[in-house]
Amino acid sequence: MFAERLAAFHGELERELAACGRSPESVTILGVSKKQPLAAIREAYAAGLRSFGENYLQEAAEKFAPLREEGLAFALHFIGHLQSNKAAKIAALADCVQSVDREEAASALERGAERAERLLPVLLQLNISPSERFGCLPAEAPRLAERLHACSHLRLDGVMAVAPITTDRSEISAAFELAAKTLPLVGGTTLSIGMSGDWREAVRAGSTMLRIGSALFGARPSA
C-alpha cells in the first residue's frame, strides 16, 4: 500500500516539477512518520523512502534507534518544536534539526552537538503564518542566521516554514514566496516548505524539500 502511494506521489510531483521547468532530482521527499507505528516505517523503508521526519524526541528515539542498531541507512529529521532542555538528546539522535527558531535553542543545540562530537545540519524555522506559534519572523532571520553561522558544531543549511491554515491558495503561495525570498538572507540551499495539502504551491515557490505525511502514510492512527 505504501509503495503504491509513494509511486503515485512521485508521479504527481514529477508532473508538477516538469510544469515548473524543474528536474525530479530538485526536491527531496521527507516522510513525516509522526504517530505512525514502527511497522509503517519499515514498510516505507522497504518501498525506498530514506528520509523521515519526526516531531517528538521520545517517539523518534523509540522508533528509529532500533533501526539504526540494525544498520539501516536513513536520514532522520527533527521537525517539531525545539525545546532547549531536550536539545542535547535531539542533537545526538537527529541527522538534521529543522526547527531552530531562537538563539536560546541554537545555543542549547550547539552544546549538545559539541557533546556528541558532531557537526549537525540545521534549518532556521521561519514564521510566515499568523496561525503559527513558533518560528522566527523573516525580518529577524538574518540576525539569528548570524548566530547559527557562528556555531562551530552547527551547519546552517537553509530554512523551514509552515504555511498558513487557510483555504485561500493565493495566501499560501504568498507565504511560501516570502520564505523563498528569505532563504538568500539566511544562507544555505534547503527550502523546506510544503506538506500534503499545499505541496504544489510549495513546488511553484521553489521548495527543495517536501514534508509529506498523510499523502504517503494515510491517516495517523487515533491511538
Secondary structure, DSSP 8 states (H G I E B T S, - for coil): -HHHHHHHHHHHHHHHHHHTT--GGG-EEEEE-TT--HHHHHHHHHTT--EEEES-HHHHHHHHHHHHHTT---EEEE-S---GGGHHHHHHH-SEEEEE-SHHHHHHHHHHHHHTT--EEEEEEE---TT--SSB-GGGHHHHHHHHHT-TTEEEEEEEE---SSS-HHHHHHHHHHHHHHHHHH-SSEEE---TTTHHHHHHHT-SEEEESHHHH-S----
